[in-house]
């Protein structure tokens, strides 16, 4: 499988584990994502890492508790981000959740 095929698969793959989330966020750099997407992905990765440690390791399935925990952290970040940056992060997080396999 070529690198291009792998990147394409990652960009369309449904996400079921924390490792899948990390792989997708890392792939954004290779997908030539715009700076807003890279910012939001990096910002969210920190929250995902922080919350995920409460429930297991990166091989854990993405649970409702994990999603709710990250959503709470994003909500708390509203005070430290500009309104525009907060909207970018929140919108990216909402889009990312649509890729999660329930």
Buried (B, 14 or more C-beta within 10 A) or exposed (E): EEEEEEBBEBBEBEBBBBBBBBBBBEBBEEEEBEEBBBBBBEBBBEBBBEBBEEBEEBEBEBBEEBBEBBBEBBEEBBEEBEEEBBBBBBEBBEEBBEBBEE
